[in-house]
Amino acid sequence: MDTRFTLHFTAKKEGQLLREALQEWRISKRALTAIKFDGGLLTVNGIERNVRHVLQVGDCVAVTFPPEERSDGLAIEHGDLTIVYEDDSILVLDKPAHQCTIPSREHPTNSIANLVCGYFQQQGLPSTAHIVTRLDRDTSGLLCIAKHAHIHHLTGLAQRSGEISRQYEAIVHGHVKQNFQSIDAPIGRKEDSIIEREVRVDGQYAHTDVTVLKRFYVDDVPMTHVKIKLHTGRTHQIRVHMSYLGHPLVGDDLYGGSRHYIDRQALHCVSLSMEQPLTGVPLQFTSMLNEDMQNVLKGSSA
């Protein structure tokens, strides 16, 4: 049984080169190279063709992608995944805090990517974990994974055009004065750190919207519950931007927050909106705050 990922298209333009049609169908040049040299296949009406083939209206084109290879550094592991949604293209998960999205030197095992590879193995899916929306280790909530490299390519295009929307909720130190503000401040790596980021003029463009949900106190310490929308996806973007405002996330000791009230940054991805990569059907997912953040909102420290 051929388990390679295959897509089917119908030619709409008379006399169009197959290469041009594939471009319109958003098949990347990298994918075409892999198809040609790594075991993929292009057929028109069941006959193998190359990209110079001239199409006729109604021709049935099948694009078979080569088998996917998992990185040697990504071990297959089995464990619990909280699956919010799954179809043939994507997997949406609710990630707990204190779990890496991908393996790191400090945490080489039990990442979401490791467990997804184990899950795919159980499903008989010859794929690897393609992370679409990544979360920091101590950030909880929704994340999306593509099941195939081509789907990852499509979701990457969607992200760059703003078609994937993520909203977060966070608890920050202090009372944020403005009910709404838009932070447009570039982010780059801090010169003396391989981990920490900061707002700097030579950084990458970063845009974050912040809306106040509630101002409150815990043990007479002022805090604010905020909703945050990302327009870009820089590393540590929310954490850096809120610290830049003078309101670091509660629990985020890397950027000035206190761990007295919670043992990780109080940040959760509550909403993920996107279109199904192949059908264009709108998808909307939501996730409730973890208990540790709810406890802080109730005014109790850890």
Salt bridges, closest charged atoms under 4 A:
ASP2 OD2 - ARG4 NH2 2.73
GLU24 OE2 - LYS13 NZ 2.79
GLU68 OE1 - HIS130 NE2 2.74
GLU86 OE2 - LYS147 NZ 2.73
GLU106 OE2 - ARG105 NH2 3.81
ASP136 OD2 - HIS236 NE2 3.95
ASP136 OD2 - ARG239 NH1 3.12
ASP138 OD1 - HIS98 ND1 3.22
ASP138 OD1 - ARG137 NH1 3.60
ASP138 OD2 - ARG259 NH2 3.28
GLU169 OE1 - HIS225 NE2 2.75
GLU191 OE2 - ARG200 NH2 3.17
GLU196 OE2 - LYS190 NZ 3.46
GLU198 OE2 - ARG200 NH1 3.14
ASP202 OD1 - ARG200 NE 2.58
ASP209 OD1 - HIS207 NE2 3.36
ASP209 OD2 - HIS231 NE2 2.66
ASP252 OD1 - ARG239 NH2 2.78
ASP253 OD2 - ARG259 NE 3.63
ASP263 OD1 - HIS98 NE2 3.37
ASP292 OD2 - ARG264 NE 2.93
